[in-house]
Amino acid sequence: MIVASRSWTGFVVKNSHVASQEFNRNAEEGRAQAALGWSGPLQSQTARSATA
């Protein structure tokens, strides 16, 4: 019980069914991108705008 009360983020959505569908869609997009095998350096948006 202690672990559950310490781990809950407090994040609440209006419609959990819609939220789960969106999560699944995003996860599938991520898997599709990973399957392409792309690699490269990661840059934050701040770093990109500073170099532009």
N, C-alpha and C positions, 0 to 999 in steps of 0.2 A: 504494500500500500504506500509506503514512503517513496519508493522508486517512481511509482506512477504519479504521485503528486509533485515530485521534483522534475519529472521529464515532460509534463504537459506544457506545451508552448502557449496555450490560451488562444490559438488560432481557431476561429469559428467561421464557417461558411454558411450562407443562406440555404443552399441546396447541395447537400453532400453528393447526391447522384451526379449532378452536373459537374461538380468539382472533381469527382473521381474520373469521369469521362475525359475531362480536360487533362488531368494528370496522365491518364493512359495514352492519350494522343501525343502529349509532349514526350513521354517515355518512348513511344514508338518512333517518333522523329529522331530522338537521340540514338536509338539503336540503329536506325537506317543510316545516320551520319557516321556512326562508329564502323558500320559494315563497309563503308567506302574506303576505310583505311587511311584517311587523310592525317597528316601530322604537320606540325609547324610550331613556331613560337607563339605563345599567348601574350597578348597585350591588352591592357586595360583601356577603356574609352578615354581616360584622362591622358594616358601615355600617347595615344594616337593623336588626340587633339593638340598636344604639346609639340608634337613633331610636324604637324601640318602647317 
